[in-house]
Amino acid sequence: MQAGVPSAEQVNQALARVYTRPELQPQKSGALDAFREWRRQMFARLGEWLSRFGDLRSDNPVIYWLVIGALVAAGVAIVGFLLYSTFSRLEERGAAPRPVAQGPAVNARARTAAEWEDEARRAAAAGRFRDAAVALYQALLLRLEAAGALRYDPAKTPGDYRRETRRDPRAAGALTAFLRGFEPVVFGGRALDGDGYERLRAAAAGAGHG
């Protein structure tokens, strides 16, 4: 053997050391790479399905339009459910309307129901029908509390009071009739005129006052 020439074993050892270097190791695929591969496969399958679905329009138009109708109906149902859930949460979580007050906030219990009704009449006479409606709401709650139909709490929402009065059909009916016209004005921004206020006052009178 010629001096200075490495043997086959030495060559193999040297190659083994070279191939064990970190930069020559296969890269491990991380979670992001796995997600990208999954996304690529999903888009590929979606494209393949859409291509076949497009062919269905000419091959079997009846089935094609039935599928389209089912997809549209499902989409409408989902949107309707989301809207219903959103508005339900807004109703249940919405804060109770602030009492009518001049200057610092007024605790509703600091006034009697009769005083709130007087405030409602004054606000209505001045054309401030929304303020009048809020005052009438406070009076209605205090009257219903005095009748034992509910327990007044400024933190409660109209939805809370609805549930609380279910055991008293007369109180529940009066409150529901009042809230039907009250909530769109206070929470929905609907305008309120004199006729609308009179309807609210009549609904409050259904509980034996107003």
SERO-570976 format. One record per residue (C-alpha): residue number from 1; residue in three letters; x negated, y, z. Coordinates in nm, 4 decimals, padded with zeros to 6 digits, always signed. Example, Ala and Ser with C-alpha at 12.3 -4.5 7.8 and 13.67 -1.06 7.14 Angstrom:
REM residues 2
<site><k>1</k><r>ALA</r><px>-01.2300</px><py>-00.4500</py><pz>+00.7800</pz></site>
<site><k>2</k><r>SER</r><px>-01.3670</px><py>-00.1060</py><pz>+00.7140</pz></site>
***
This chain:
REM residues 210
<site><k>1</k><r>MET</r><px>+00.0000</px><py>+00.0000</py><pz>+00.0000</pz></site>
<site><k>2</k><r>GLN</r><px>-00.1330</px><py>+00.3417</py><pz>-00.0974</pz></site>
<site><k>3</k><r>ALA</r><px>-00.2281</px><py>+00.5591</py><pz>+00.2001</pz></site>
<site><k>4</k><r>GLY</r><px>+00.0076</px><py>+00.8440</py><pz>+00.2739</pz></site>
<site><k>5</k><r>VAL</r><px>+00.3106</px><py>+00.6896</py><pz>+00.0997</pz></site>
<site><k>6</k><r>PRO</r><px>+00.5971</px><py>+00.6275</py><pz>+00.3488</pz></site>
<site><k>7</k><r>SER</r><px>+00.7382</px><py>+00.2828</py><pz>+00.3725</pz></site>
<site><k>8</k><r>ALA</r><px>+01.0973</px><py>+00.1995</py><pz>+00.2795</pz></site>
<site><k>9</k><r>GLU</r><px>+01.1866</px><py>+00.1831</py><pz>+00.6493</pz></site>
<site><k>10</k><r>GLN</r><px>+01.0439</px><py>+00.5274</py><pz>+00.7129</pz></site>
<site><k>11</k><r>VAL</r><px>+01.2389</px><py>+00.6673</py><pz>+00.4175</pz></site>
<site><k>12</k><r>ASN</r><px>+01.5623</px><py>+00.5158</py><pz>+00.5500</pz></site>
<site><k>13</k><r>GLN</r><px>+01.4998</px><py>+00.6603</py><pz>+00.8951</pz></site>
<site><k>14</k><r>ALA</r><px>+01.4300</px><py>+01.0030</py><pz>+00.7489</pz></site>
<site><k>15</k><r>LEU</r><px>+01.7490</px><py>+00.9917</py><pz>+00.5403</pz></site>
<site><k>16</k><r>ALA</r><px>+01.9475</px><py>+00.8807</py><pz>+00.8435</pz></site>
<site><k>17</k><r>ARG</r><px>+01.8173</px><py>+01.1814</py><pz>+01.0388</pz></site>
<site><k>18</k><r>VAL</r><px>+01.9068</px><py>+01.4136</py><pz>+00.7514</pz></site>
<site><k>19</k><r>TYR</r><px>+02.2622</px><py>+01.2820</py><pz>+00.7151</pz></site>
<site><k>20</k><r>THR</r><px>+02.3273</px><py>+01.3158</py><pz>+01.0876</pz></site>
<site><k>21</k><r>ARG</r><px>+02.2754</px><py>+01.6948</py><pz>+01.0722</pz></site>
<site><k>22</k><r>PRO</r><px>+02.5953</px><py>+01.8897</py><pz>+01.1676</pz></site>
<site><k>23</k><r>GLU</r><px>+02.6212</px><py>+02.0806</py><pz>+00.8399</pz></site>
<site><k>24</k><r>LEU</r><px>+02.6370</px><py>+01.7522</py><pz>+00.6487</pz></site>
<site><k>25</k><r>GLN</r><px>+02.9127</px><py>+01.5988</py><pz>+00.8604</pz></site>
<site><k>26</k><r>PRO</r><px>+03.2667</px><py>+01.5872</py><pz>+00.7134</pz></site>
<site><k>27</k><r>GLN</r><px>+03.4812</px><py>+01.8703</py><pz>+00.8418</pz></site>
<site><k>28</k><r>LYS</r><px>+03.7631</px><py>+01.7674</py><pz>+01.0709</pz></site>
<site><k>29</k><r>SER</r><px>+04.1026</px><py>+01.8929</py><pz>+00.9680</pz></site>
<site><k>30</k><r>GLY</r><px>+04.2629</px><py>+02.1094</py><pz>+01.2368</pz></site>
<site><k>31</k><r>ALA</r><px>+04.6290</px><py>+02.1692</py><pz>+01.3173</pz></site>
<site><k>32</k><r>LEU</r><px>+04.6406</px><py>+02.4597</py><pz>+01.0718</pz></site>
<site><k>33</k><r>ASP</r><px>+04.5104</px><py>+02.2429</py><pz>+00.7896</pz></site>
<site><k>34</k><r>ALA</r><px>+04.7661</px><py>+01.9742</py><pz>+00.8748</pz></site>
<site><k>35</k><r>PHE</r><px>+05.0421</px><py>+02.2340</py><pz>+00.8709</pz></site>
<site><k>36</k><r>ARG</r><px>+04.9254</px><py>+02.3668</py><pz>+00.5329</pz></site>
<site><k>37</k><r>GLU</r><px>+04.9255</px><py>+02.0183</py><pz>+00.3890</pz></site>
<site><k>38</k><r>TRP</r><px>+05.2749</px><py>+01.9531</py><pz>+00.5295</pz></site>
<site><k>39</k><r>ARG</r><px>+05.3953</px><py>+02.2843</py><pz>+00.3850</pz></site>
<site><k>40</k><r>ARG</r><px>+05.2454</px><py>+02.2020</py><pz>+00.0462</pz></site>
<site><k>41</k><r>GLN</r><px>+05.4182</px><py>+01.8638</py><pz>+00.0413</pz></site>
<site><k>42</k><r>MET</r><px>+05.7497</px><py>+02.0147</py><pz>+00.1499</pz></site>
<site><k>43</k><r>PHE</r><px>+05.7399</px><py>+02.2793</py><pz>-00.1226</pz></site>
<site><k>44</k><r>ALA</r><px>+05.6472</px><py>+02.0143</py><pz>-00.3755</pz></site>
<site><k>45</k><r>ARG</r><px>+05.9423</px><py>+01.7989</py><pz>-00.2694</pz></site>
<site><k>46</k><r>LEU</r><px>+06.1721</px><py>+02.1010</py><pz>-00.2701</pz></site>
<site><k>47</k><r>GLY</r><px>+06.0608</px><py>+02.1919</py><pz>-00.6205</pz></site>
<site><k>48</k><r>GLU</r><px>+06.1169</px><py>+01.8348</py><pz>-00.7343</pz></site>
<site><k>49</k><r>TRP</r><px>+06.4672</px><py>+01.8303</py><pz>-00.5769</pz></site>
<site><k>50</k><r>LEU</r><px>+06.5597</px><py>+02.1641</py><pz>-00.7349</pz></site>
<site><k>51</k><r>SER</r><px>+06.4421</px><py>+02.0388</py><pz>-01.0698</pz></site>
<site><k>52</k><r>ARG</r><px>+06.6602</px><py>+01.7293</py><pz>-01.0406</pz></site>
<site><k>53</k><r>PHE</r><px>+06.9512</px><py>+01.9370</py><pz>-00.9092</pz></site>
<site><k>54</k><r>GLY</r><px>+06.9262</px><py>+02.1668</py><pz>-01.2109</pz></site>
<site><k>55</k><r>ASP</r><px>+06.9522</px><py>+01.8667</py><pz>-01.4399</pz></site>
<site><k>56</k><r>LEU</r><px>+07.2660</px><py>+01.7593</py><pz>-01.2519</pz></site>
<site><k>57</k><r>ARG</r><px>+07.4505</px><py>+02.0660</py><pz>-01.3836</pz></site>
<site><k>58</k><r>SER</r><px>+07.4378</px><py>+01.9302</py><pz>-01.7374</pz></site>
<site><k>59</k><r>ASP</r><px>+07.4477</px><py>+01.5594</py><pz>-01.6502</pz></site>
<site><k>60</k><r>ASN</r><px>+07.7397</px><py>+01.5735</py><pz>-01.4058</pz></site>
<site><k>61</k><r>PRO</r><px>+07.8863</px><py>+01.9250</py><pz>-01.3667</pz></site>
<site><k>62</k><r>VAL</r><px>+08.1669</px><py>+01.8099</py><pz>-01.1337</pz></site>
<site><k>63</k><r>ILE</r><px>+07.9240</px><py>+01.6816</py><pz>-00.8707</pz></site>
<site><k>64</k><r>TYR</r><px>+07.7034</px><py>+01.9864</py><pz>-00.9272</pz></site>
<site><k>65</k><r>TRP</r><px>+07.9830</px><py>+02.2332</py><pz>-00.8458</pz></site>
<site><k>66</k><r>LEU</r><px>+08.1042</px><py>+02.0221</py><pz>-00.5537</pz></site>
<site><k>67</k><r>VAL</r><px>+07.7562</px><py>+02.0421</py><pz>-00.4014</pz></site>
<site><k>68</k><r>ILE</r><px>+07.7420</px><py>+02.4177</py><pz>-00.4683</pz></site>
<site><k>69</k><r>GLY</r><px>+08.0815</px><py>+02.4637</py><pz>-00.3004</pz></site>
<site><k>70</k><r>ALA</r><px>+07.9745</px><py>+02.2593</py><pz>+00.0020</pz></site>
<site><k>71</k><r>LEU</r><px>+07.6531</px><py>+02.4609</py><pz>+00.0382</pz></site>
<site><k>72</k><r>VAL</r><px>+07.8408</px><py>+02.7909</py><pz>+00.0138</pz></site>
<site><k>73</k><r>ALA</r><px>+08.0995</px><py>+02.6768</py><pz>+00.2692</pz></site>
<site><k>74</k><r>ALA</r><px>+07.8236</px><py>+02.5651</py><pz>+00.5062</pz></site>
<site><k>75</k><r>GLY</r><px>+07.6459</px><py>+02.8991</py><pz>+00.4652</pz></site>
<site><k>76</k><r>VAL</r><px>+07.9641</px><py>+03.0954</py><pz>+00.5357</pz></site>
<site><k>77</k><r>ALA</r><px>+08.0354</px><py>+02.8808</py><pz>+00.8428</pz></site>
<site><k>78</k><r>ILE</r><px>+07.6838</px><py>+02.9351</py><pz>+00.9779</pz></site>
<site><k>79</k><r>VAL</r><px>+07.7006</px><py>+03.3124</py><pz>+00.9251</pz></site>
<site><k>80</k><r>GLY</r><px>+08.0457</px><py>+03.3253</py><pz>+01.0858</pz></site>
<site><k>81</k><r>PHE</r><px>+07.9246</px><py>+03.1267</py><pz>+01.3863</pz></site>
<site><k>82</k><r>LEU</r><px>+07.6215</px><py>+03.3527</py><pz>+01.4298</pz></site>
<site><k>83</k><r>LEU</r><px>+07.8372</px><py>+03.6661</py><pz>+01.4115</pz></site>
<site><k>84</k><r>TYR</r><px>+08.0879</px><py>+03.5220</py><pz>+01.6584</pz></site>
<site><k>85</k><r>SER</r><px>+07.8116</px><py>+03.4232</py><pz>+01.9005</pz></site>
<site><k>86</k><r>THR</r><px>+07.6472</px><py>+03.7643</py><pz>+01.8718</pz></site>
<site><k>87</k><r>PHE</r><px>+07.9672</px><py>+03.9591</py><pz>+01.9387</pz></site>
<site><k>88</k><r>SER</r><px>+08.0602</px><py>+03.7239</py><pz>+02.2239</pz></site>
<site><k>89</k><r>ARG</r><px>+07.7246</px><py>+03.7842</py><pz>+02.3908</pz></site>
<site><k>90</k><r>LEU</r><px>+07.7595</px><py>+04.1583</py><pz>+02.3428</pz></site>
<site><k>91</k><r>GLU</r><px>+08.1012</px><py>+04.1495</py><pz>+02.5065</pz></site>
<site><k>92</k><r>GLU</r><px>+07.9886</px><py>+03.9376</py><pz>+02.7990</pz></site>
<site><k>93</k><r>ARG</r><px>+07.6599</px><py>+04.1197</py><pz>+02.8574</pz></site>
<site><k>94</k><r>GLY</r><px>+07.7756</px><py>+04.4708</py><pz>+02.7831</pz></site>
<site><k>95</k><r>ALA</r><px>+07.7573</px><py>+04.6988</py><pz>+03.0807</pz></site>
<site><k>96</k><r>ALA</r><px>+08.0789</px><py>+04.8270</py><pz>+03.2310</pz></site>
<site><k>97</k><r>PRO</r><px>+08.1656</px><py>+05.1761</py><pz>+03.1063</pz></site>
<site><k>98</k><r>ARG</r><px>+08.0311</px><py>+05.4623</py><pz>+03.3129</pz></site>
<site><k>99</k><r>PRO</r><px>+08.2946</px><py>+05.6458</py><pz>+03.5160</pz></site>
<site><k>100</k><r>VAL</r><px>+08.3862</px><py>+05.9969</py><pz>+03.4066</pz></site>
<site><k>101</k><r>ALA</r><px>+08.1871</px><py>+06.2368</py><pz>+03.6190</pz></site>
<site><k>102</k><r>GLN</r><px>+08.0664</px><py>+06.5910</py><pz>+03.6272</pz></site>
<site><k>103</k><r>GLY</r><px>+07.7072</px><py>+06.6165</py><pz>+03.7459</pz></site>
<site><k>104</k><r>PRO</r><px>+07.5688</px><py>+06.3143</py><pz>+03.9373</pz></site>
<site><k>105</k><r>ALA</r><px>+07.7151</px><py>+05.9691</py><pz>+03.8759</pz></site>
<site><k>106</k><r>VAL</r><px>+08.0286</px><py>+05.8950</py><pz>+04.0744</pz></site>
<site><k>107</k><r>ASN</r><px>+08.0944</px><py>+05.5661</py><pz>+04.2487</pz></site>
<site><k>108</k><r>ALA</r><px>+08.4392</px><py>+05.4504</py><pz>+04.1376</pz></site>
<site><k>109</k><r>ARG</r><px>+08.5230</px><py>+05.3520</py><pz>+04.4963</pz></site>
<site><k>110</k><r>ALA</r><px>+08.4653</px><py>+05.7119</py><pz>+04.6042</pz></site>
<site><k>111</k><r>ARG</r><px>+08.7968</px><py>+05.7904</py><pz>+04.4346</pz></site>
<site><k>112</k><r>THR</r><px>+09.1314</px><py>+05.6259</py><pz>+04.4767</pz></site>
<site><k>113</k><r>ALA</r><px>+09.3283</px><py>+05.4828</py><pz>+04.1875</pz></site>
<site><k>114</k><r>ALA</r><px>+09.5636</px><py>+05.7799</py><pz>+04.2068</pz></site>
<site><k>115</k><r>GLU</r><px>+09.2689</px><py>+06.0213</py><pz>+04.1822</pz></site>
<site><k>116</k><r>TRP</r><px>+09.1374</px><py>+05.8387</py><pz>+03.8755</pz></site>
<site><k>117</k><r>GLU</r><px>+09.4828</px><py>+05.8615</py><pz>+03.7193</pz></site>
<site><k>118</k><r>ASP</r><px>+09.4857</px><py>+06.2362</py><pz>+03.7875</pz></site>
<site><k>119</k><r>GLU</r><px>+09.1439</px><py>+06.2581</py><pz>+03.6224</pz></site>
<site><k>120</k><r>ALA</r><px>+09.2795</px><py>+06.0672</py><pz>+03.3231</pz></site>
<site><k>121</k><r>ARG</r><px>+09.5711</px><py>+06.3085</py><pz>+03.2876</pz></site>
<site><k>122</k><r>ARG</r><px>+09.3427</px><py>+06.6121</py><pz>+03.3072</pz></site>
<site><k>123</k><r>ALA</r><px>+09.1013</px><py>+06.4679</py><pz>+03.0490</pz></site>
<site><k>124</k><r>ALA</r><px>+09.3877</px><py>+06.3763</py><pz>+02.8155</pz></site>
<site><k>125</k><r>ALA</r><px>+09.5380</px><py>+06.7245</py><pz>+02.8488</pz></site>
<site><k>126</k><r>ALA</r><px>+09.2009</px><py>+06.8688</py><pz>+02.7481</pz></site>
<site><k>127</k><r>GLY</r><px>+09.1820</px><py>+06.6383</py><pz>+02.4457</pz></site>
<site><k>128</k><r>ARG</r><px>+08.9013</px><py>+06.4262</py><pz>+02.5946</pz></site>
<site><k>129</k><r>PHE</r><px>+09.0794</px><py>+06.0991</py><pz>+02.5278</pz></site>
<site><k>130</k><r>ARG</r><px>+08.7768</px><py>+05.8718</py><pz>+02.5603</pz></site>
<site><k>131</k><r>ASP</r><px>+08.7005</px><py>+06.0137</py><pz>+02.9063</pz></site>
<site><k>132</k><r>ALA</r><px>+09.0679</px><py>+05.9770</py><pz>+02.9902</pz></site>
<site><k>133</k><r>ALA</r><px>+09.0589</px><py>+05.6112</py><pz>+02.8849</pz></site>
<site><k>134</k><r>VAL</r><px>+08.7545</px><py>+05.5409</py><pz>+03.1050</pz></site>
<site><k>135</k><r>ALA</r><px>+08.9232</px><py>+05.7060</py><pz>+03.4034</pz></site>
<site><k>136</k><r>LEU</r><px>+09.2376</px><py>+05.5029</py><pz>+03.3376</pz></site>
<site><k>137</k><r>TYR</r><px>+09.0247</px><py>+05.1873</py><pz>+03.3260</pz></site>
<site><k>138</k><r>GLN</r><px>+08.8807</px><py>+05.2627</py><pz>+03.6703</pz></site>
<site><k>139</k><r>ALA</r><px>+09.2286</px><py>+05.3254</py><pz>+03.8079</pz></site>
<site><k>140</k><r>LEU</r><px>+09.3561</px><py>+05.0001</py><pz>+03.6595</pz></site>
<site><k>141</k><r>LEU</r><px>+09.0739</px><py>+04.7987</py><pz>+03.8183</pz></site>
<site><k>142</k><r>LEU</r><px>+09.1321</px><py>+04.9540</py><pz>+04.1603</pz></site>
<site><k>143</k><r>ARG</r><px>+09.5057</px><py>+04.8895</py><pz>+04.1345</pz></site>
<site><k>144</k><r>LEU</r><px>+09.4456</px><py>+04.5264</py><pz>+04.0404</pz></site>
<site><k>145</k><r>GLU</r><px>+09.1998</px><py>+04.4902</py><pz>+04.3269</pz></site>
<site><k>146</k><r>ALA</r><px>+09.4577</px><py>+04.6288</py><pz>+04.5691</pz></site>
<site><k>147</k><r>ALA</r><px>+09.7030</px><py>+04.3681</py><pz>+04.4353</pz></site>
<site><k>148</k><r>GLY</r><px>+09.4484</px><py>+04.0922</py><pz>+04.5029</pz></site>
<site><k>149</k><r>ALA</r><px>+09.4050</px><py>+04.0069</py><pz>+04.1337</pz></site>
<site><k>150</k><r>LEU</r><px>+09.0324</px><py>+04.0822</py><pz>+04.1228</pz></site>
<site><k>151</k><r>ARG</r><px>+08.7385</px><py>+04.2117</py><pz>+04.3220</pz></site>
<site><k>152</k><r>TYR</r><px>+08.5981</px><py>+04.5386</py><pz>+04.1917</pz></site>
<site><k>153</k><r>ASP</r><px>+08.2244</px><py>+04.5512</py><pz>+04.1212</pz></site>
<site><k>154</k><r>PRO</r><px>+08.0600</px><py>+04.8184</py><pz>+03.9007</pz></site>
<site><k>155</k><r>ALA</r><px>+07.8218</px><py>+04.5522</py><pz>+03.7645</pz></site>
<site><k>156</k><r>LYS</r><px>+08.1043</px><py>+04.3407</py><pz>+03.6238</pz></site>
<site><k>157</k><r>THR</r><px>+08.1994</px><py>+04.3552</py><pz>+03.2568</pz></site>
<site><k>158</k><r>PRO</r><px>+08.5514</px><py>+04.3538</py><pz>+03.1100</pz></site>
<site><k>159</k><r>GLY</r><px>+08.4924</px><py>+03.9886</py><pz>+03.0258</pz></site>
<site><k>160</k><r>ASP</r><px>+08.4193</px><py>+03.9163</py><pz>+03.3924</pz></site>
<site><k>161</k><r>TYR</r><px>+08.7483</px><py>+04.0773</py><pz>+03.4952</pz></site>
<site><k>162</k><r>ARG</r><px>+08.9369</px><py>+03.8828</py><pz>+03.2274</pz></site>
<site><k>163</k><r>ARG</r><px>+08.8156</px><py>+03.5535</py><pz>+03.3700</pz></site>
<site><k>164</k><r>GLU</r><px>+08.8812</px><py>+03.6653</py><pz>+03.7266</pz></site>
<site><k>165</k><r>THR</r><px>+09.2465</px><py>+03.7546</py><pz>+03.6619</pz></site>
<site><k>166</k><r>ARG</r><px>+09.3357</px><py>+03.4286</py><pz>+03.4868</pz></site>
<site><k>167</k><r>ARG</r><px>+09.4924</px><py>+03.2957</py><pz>+03.8051</pz></site>
<site><k>168</k><r>ASP</r><px>+09.7418</px><py>+03.5844</py><pz>+03.7996</pz></site>
<site><k>169</k><r>PRO</r><px>+09.9313</px><py>+03.5781</py><pz>+03.4651</pz></site>
<site><k>170</k><r>ARG</r><px>+10.0929</px><py>+03.9209</py><pz>+03.5163</pz></site>
<site><k>171</k><r>ALA</r><px>+09.7632</px><py>+04.0916</py><pz>+03.5991</pz></site>
<site><k>172</k><r>ALA</r><px>+09.5833</px><py>+03.9026</py><pz>+03.3225</pz></site>
<site><k>173</k><r>GLY</r><px>+09.8439</px><py>+04.0102</py><pz>+03.0684</pz></site>
<site><k>174</k><r>ALA</r><px>+09.8260</px><py>+04.3761</py><pz>+03.1712</pz></site>
<site><k>175</k><r>LEU</r><px>+09.4455</px><py>+04.3799</py><pz>+03.1720</pz></site>
<site><k>176</k><r>THR</r><px>+09.4209</px><py>+04.2009</py><pz>+02.8371</pz></site>
<site><k>177</k><r>ALA</r><px>+09.6701</px><py>+04.4387</py><pz>+02.6761</pz></site>
<site><k>178</k><r>PHE</r><px>+09.4740</px><py>+04.7366</py><pz>+02.8064</pz></site>
<site><k>179</k><r>LEU</r><px>+09.1322</px><py>+04.6034</py><pz>+02.7039</pz></site>
<site><k>180</k><r>ARG</r><px>+09.2584</px><py>+04.5256</py><pz>+02.3536</pz></site>
<site><k>181</k><r>GLY</r><px>+09.2754</px><py>+04.8981</py><pz>+02.2851</pz></site>
<site><k>182</k><r>PHE</r><px>+09.0090</px><py>+05.0098</py><pz>+02.5320</pz></site>
<site><k>183</k><r>GLU</r><px>+08.7033</px><py>+04.8072</py><pz>+02.4263</pz></site>
<site><k>184</k><r>PRO</r><px>+08.6927</px><py>+04.9189</py><pz>+02.0595</pz></site>
<site><k>185</k><r>VAL</r><px>+08.6907</px><py>+05.2807</py><pz>+02.1811</pz></site>
<site><k>186</k><r>VAL</r><px>+08.4316</px><py>+05.2530</py><pz>+02.4581</pz></site>
<site><k>187</k><r>PHE</r><px>+08.2075</px><py>+04.9797</py><pz>+02.3170</pz></site>
<site><k>188</k><r>GLY</r><px>+08.2807</px><py>+04.9976</py><pz>+01.9450</pz></site>
<site><k>189</k><r>GLY</r><px>+08.2815</px><py>+05.3734</py><pz>+01.8902</pz></site>
<site><k>190</k><r>ARG</r><px>+08.6364</px><py>+05.3842</py><pz>+01.7532</pz></site>
<site><k>191</k><r>ALA</r><px>+08.8043</px><py>+05.7244</py><pz>+01.7721</pz></site>
<site><k>192</k><r>LEU</r><px>+09.0919</px><py>+05.7677</py><pz>+02.0174</pz></site>
<site><k>193</k><r>ASP</r><px>+09.3762</px><py>+06.0144</py><pz>+01.9690</pz></site>
<site><k>194</k><r>GLY</r><px>+09.6764</px><py>+06.1056</py><pz>+02.1800</pz></site>
<site><k>195</k><r>ASP</r><px>+09.8914</px><py>+05.8224</py><pz>+02.0498</pz></site>
<site><k>196</k><r>GLY</r><px>+09.6180</px><py>+05.5705</py><pz>+02.1185</pz></site>
<site><k>197</k><r>TYR</r><px>+09.5775</px><py>+05.7025</py><pz>+02.4705</pz></site>
<site><k>198</k><r>GLU</r><px>+09.9500</px><py>+05.6755</py><pz>+02.5337</pz></site>
<site><k>199</k><r>ARG</r><px>+09.9358</px><py>+05.3119</py><pz>+02.4269</pz></site>
<site><k>200</k><r>LEU</r><px>+09.6550</px><py>+05.2531</py><pz>+02.6762</pz></site>
<site><k>201</k><r>ARG</r><px>+09.8530</px><py>+05.4275</py><pz>+02.9491</pz></site>
<site><k>202</k><r>ALA</r><px>+10.1573</px><py>+05.2124</py><pz>+02.8691</pz></site>
<site><k>203</k><r>ALA</r><px>+09.9442</px><py>+04.8985</py><pz>+02.8886</pz></site>
<site><k>204</k><r>ALA</r><px>+09.8089</px><py>+05.0084</py><pz>+03.2274</pz></site>
<site><k>205</k><r>ALA</r><px>+10.1659</px><py>+05.0715</py><pz>+03.3391</pz></site>
<site><k>206</k><r>GLY</r><px>+10.2320</px><py>+04.7032</py><pz>+03.2703</pz></site>
<site><k>207</k><r>ALA</r><px>+10.0486</px><py>+04.6335</py><pz>+03.5945</pz></site>
<site><k>208</k><r>GLY</r><px>+10.2999</px><py>+04.8479</py><pz>+03.7813</pz></site>
<site><k>209</k><r>HIS</r><px>+10.1199</px><py>+05.1825</py><pz>+03.7667</pz></site>
<site><k>210</k><r>GLY</r><px>+09.9914</px><py>+05.4461</py><pz>+03.5224</pz></site>
***
